[in-house]
Amino acid sequence: MLLHIIARGKIARSPEAELVARYEKRITWPLKLTELPETGGRIPEPQTPHKTVLLDERGKNLSSEELAEIIGRWRDDGMREARFVLGAADGHSRQERAEADLLLAFGKATWPHLMARAMLAEQLYRATTILAGHPYHRAG
C-alpha cells in the first residue's frame, strides 16, 4: 500500500526537511511526498481504493499502536493508497473533514506545519515497524 503525504507549502532546506528525509529513507513501504502551494495546485488522482487521513486539531489522538492497527487493516483490506493530508495554515474545510476517512491529531497542542510533517513521517515509519514486528517501536 502506498503511503502518500500531501502537504501545503514547501519545506525547503531546514532541520525538519532533514528529519522527513531521514524517515523517508527508512520506510520500506512505497512512499510518495507531494508538496502543493499554499493555495491552489492539483492533488494527484489517488490509486483506488484509497483512504484519506487529514491531520486536524479536531482529530483523534491515537497511540502509535492504534495508528499502526488502522494502517494494517487498510492494507489487509486491499487499499492501494493511504493519503495523509496536511492543510494550509487555516486547516481543512468542513467538507474536507466530512469526506475524510480519519481525522488525526498529534495531541491538543498546535504544531508548526513543518514539525507536523516530520512527526507524521516518523509515525508512519513507526507504524510500519510495528506491523513488521521490528524493535524500533520499543527502542525508539
Secondary structure, DSSP 8 states (H G I E B T S, - for coil): -EEEEEEES---SSHHHHHHHHHHHH--S-EEEEEE-SS--------SSEEEEEEEEEEE---HHHHHHHHHHHHHTT-SEEEEEE-BTTB--HHHHHH-SEEE-SSSS---HHHHHHHHHHHHHHHHHHHHT-THHHH-
